[in-house]
């Protein structure tokens, strides 16, 4: 029998697979906390600078004259990442994304070659280790290095974890397990917002966000290797052993489970990333999918980054931009399983709706107080792009054969992370463009602005902060960079 017939025999989604998939899905909460960590540990509180009689010429002098007026404990307050040093907060976020990018490229082909389980467990173990390195970092340099290494492992295990949730079950459940994975990541963002509300010191928050990884590692040690990967590599007997074990745990009495024999993969014909370029069909698919992943990531993380600029509690904003994704996933499950919609049409429709919603934010004033506002349109765009992002994960895993699936996902995820690296620039660009359009619209409806009082010492502009003569508001410094989905 072939592999799909074997899954029908042992159970496509039996009790054992449900428990295994549940562990892998819940890991997304841990990964979301790691991805969003910089948003709260890199908070820039309000501060004042007493310049005294002379000007401040060095960072050491600045440290002696700065006073933080907001009760916030973050890497900014500990290492005084303000003024000329403010870029280091964004740099830490960019390093995380760079690590995720490298992890996608390295871990994907590696797990196709040596197996899903050993690569996954190794990555998860070192992510936990480097996560504690973040919490205990004695200096900013060690902190930045740890974020790069955490991103490297996060990108790798996120990819392999997603593939395992697909390969443990029958094909008819691929869409559901893929949707659950992305839905749990959104829940993880909301959980991190709540965690940050109750745990304010940044080192304690980093420790609390990283500690669940220890439990997940212990649970994942007992998981079997993917039977689909074993079968694709010609290890038919080991694949049969895993399937019989699944049948036993599913209370299925299977006596004649024998897979059709396939020869072991030859060393000279091992699938690699080059097949994505040399094969004409795979080459065109990869180009299109890479652009779709890039666009989804740029919009998704660009809108998520805007949560830190919204008014109100930063913890509520982080949670809200996570929870707004949840309605997208039932919509995905409904539409992609309909014969008149399917994966491709549904994904294209959600991408178009997300683009329209984001474009309309440019045409609506920011503080209208009405239901149709820039914020509501941004949330609608986040909802739509989250749905498209979910579908592209599932669709991509179905378009590539098993022997090269992780390599294809890794290359697509690489383009996705490039969008994530560029995403920090999106909110400032959109805010500036929105301000220009709003000013032009207002100037047409009203007369010239009144003259400013030359004695006025304090002003506020949409992209800056209050600037009295001897005090400066830290909100004009830098921006926060969140991490990303797997």
Secondary structure by P-SEA (a helix, b strand, c coil): ccaaaaaaaaccccaaaaaaaaaaaaaaaaaaaaaaccccccccccccccccccccccaaaaaaccccccccccccccccccccccaaaaaaaaaaaaaaaaaaacaaaaaacccaaaaaaaaaaaaaaaaaaaaacccaaaaaaaaaaaaaaaaaaaaaaaaaaaaaccccaaaaaaaaaaaaaaaaaaaaaaaaaacccaaaaaaaaccaaaaaaaaaccccccaaaaaaacaaaaaaaaaaaaaaaacccccccccccccccccccccccccccccaaaaaaaaaaaaaaaaaaaaaaaaaaacccccccaaaaaaaaaacaaaaaaaaaacccccccccaaaaaaaaaaaaaaaaacccccccccccccaaaaaaaaaaaaaaaaaaaaaaaaaacccccaaaaaaaaaaaaaaaaaaccaaaaaaaaaaaaaaaaaaaaaccccccccccccccccccccccccccccccccbbbbbcccc
